[in-house]
Amino acid sequence: MLSTVITLAAETAEHGEPAIHPYAVGGIALALLLVLLLAVISFGGGREHS
């Protein structure tokens, strides 16, 4: 059972082209973090400091 899993993992590791390009993953993560940053800034922008 374990040798079958290792064999399948080795066969899939030989493929050179990733399913999703690494720059696309980084771009999506960056966009999500920027949107969250803008949401935090806009939410706290009108409040007085205590």
N, C-alpha and C positions, 0 to 999 in steps of 0.2 A: 504494500500500500504506500509506504513512504517513498520507496524507490520510484513508483509511478509519478508521484507528485514532484519529486526532484527532476525526473526526466522531462515532465511537461514544463516545469519552470525553466529548465535549461533550453528547451526548444523555443519558448517564447522570448527568452532573453537574447537570442541570436538575431532577432529582427532589428534592423538599424533604424527604421523610421518610427518615432513615437506616435501614439494615437492622437495626442494633442501637442502642438508645438509648445516648447517651454516658454517662449516669449509671449504666447497667447495666454498662458496660465499666469505669468507675471503681470501682464497688462490688465487682465481681469481682476487680479488681486489688488493692484495699484488703484484701479478705478473704484473698486469697492471701498478701499480704505479712504480715498479722497472724498467719496460721497458721505461716508460716515463722519469724517472730519468736518465737512461743511455742515452736516446736520448738527453736530455738537456746537459748532461756532454759532450757527443761527439760533439754536435753542437758548444758549446762554448769553446772547448778545444784548438783550434788552433788560437784563436784571442788574440790580444794584449790588455792589460788593458789600458783604457783611463783615 
